[in-house]
Amino acid sequence: MAFLPQFISSEKPLLDQIVIVVVTWMLVDLVCKLLYGLLAIIIKPILRTEKSKSIFDRSTGAFYIIAGIAAVLIV
Protein backbone atom coordinates (compact mmCIF):
# COMPACT_ATOMS: atom_id res chain seq x y z
CA MET A 1 0.00 0.00 0.00
CA ALA A 2 1.58 3.21 -1.17
CA PHE A 3 -0.11 5.53 1.33
CA LEU A 4 1.28 3.84 4.46
CA PRO A 5 4.76 4.35 5.93
CA GLN A 6 7.43 1.86 4.92
CA PHE A 7 7.64 0.36 8.42
CA ILE A 8 4.00 -0.80 8.32
CA SER A 9 4.09 -4.50 7.55
CA SER A 10 1.43 -6.03 5.32
CA GLU A 11 2.00 -9.37 7.07
CA LYS A 12 0.83 -8.15 10.49
CA PRO A 13 -2.60 -6.81 11.52
CA LEU A 14 -2.99 -3.31 10.09
CA LEU A 15 -5.22 -1.93 12.83
CA ASP A 16 -2.70 -2.78 15.58
CA GLN A 17 0.09 -1.04 13.69
CA ILE A 18 -2.01 2.06 12.96
CA VAL A 19 -3.00 2.32 16.62
CA ILE A 20 0.66 2.18 17.66
CA VAL A 21 1.61 4.87 15.12
CA VAL A 22 -1.27 7.16 16.16
CA VAL A 23 -0.66 6.76 19.90
CA THR A 24 3.06 7.38 19.44
CA TRP A 25 2.36 10.49 17.36
CA MET A 26 -0.10 11.78 19.96
CA LEU A 27 2.39 11.28 22.81
CA VAL A 28 5.19 13.02 20.93
CA ASP A 29 2.83 15.89 20.07
CA LEU A 30 1.70 16.18 23.70
CA VAL A 31 5.28 16.33 24.96
CA CYS A 32 6.17 18.99 22.39
CA LYS A 33 3.19 21.14 23.36
CA LEU A 34 3.90 20.75 27.08
CA LEU A 35 7.53 21.75 26.59
CA TYR A 36 6.44 24.73 24.48
CA GLY A 37 4.07 25.82 27.26
CA LEU A 38 6.69 25.36 29.97
CA LEU A 39 9.17 27.40 27.95
CA ALA A 40 6.58 30.18 27.66
CA ILE A 41 6.04 30.12 31.44
CA ILE A 42 9.81 30.35 32.03
CA ILE A 43 10.40 33.09 29.44
CA LYS A 44 7.42 35.30 30.34
CA PRO A 45 8.91 36.84 33.50
CA ILE A 46 12.23 37.40 31.73
CA LEU A 47 10.60 39.35 28.88
CA ARG A 48 8.85 41.87 31.13
CA THR A 49 11.41 44.64 30.66
CA GLU A 50 11.82 46.65 27.47
CA LYS A 51 15.54 45.88 27.33
CA SER A 52 15.00 42.13 27.43
CA LYS A 53 12.20 42.39 24.83
CA SER A 54 14.52 44.32 22.54
CA ILE A 55 17.33 41.77 22.95
CA PHE A 56 14.88 38.93 22.30
CA ASP A 57 13.44 40.63 19.20
CA ARG A 58 16.87 41.37 17.75
CA SER A 59 18.24 37.89 18.41
CA THR A 60 15.22 36.11 16.91
CA GLY A 61 15.26 38.49 13.95
CA ALA A 62 18.94 37.76 13.39
CA PHE A 63 18.24 34.05 13.60
CA TYR A 64 15.57 34.25 10.89
CA ILE A 65 17.77 36.37 8.65
CA ILE A 66 20.67 33.90 9.02
CA ALA A 67 18.29 30.95 8.42
CA GLY A 68 16.98 32.63 5.27
CA ILE A 69 20.48 33.27 3.95
CA ALA A 70 21.49 29.69 4.74
CA ALA A 71 18.41 28.35 2.93
CA VAL A 72 19.27 30.38 -0.17
CA LEU A 73 22.92 29.28 -0.13
CA ILE A 74 22.11 25.59 0.39
CA VAL A 75 19.74 25.41 -2.57
TANOR-V758476 format. One line per field, one symbol per residue. ss: DSSP state (2 for helix, 1 for strand, 0 for the rest). phi: phi as a letter, one per 30 degrees, with the letter a starting at -180 (. if undefined). burial: # if it has 24 or more other C-alpha atoms within 12 Angstrom, else .. A space follows every 10 residues. Layout:
BEGIN
ss = ???
phi = ???
burial = ???
END
This chain:
BEGIN
ss = 0000000000 0002222222 2222222222 2222222222 2222220002 2222222222 2222222222 22220
phi = .dccddddcd dcededdddd dddddddddd dddddddddd dddedddddd dddddddddd ddeddddddd ddddd
burial = .......... .......... .......... .......... .......... .......... .......... .....
END
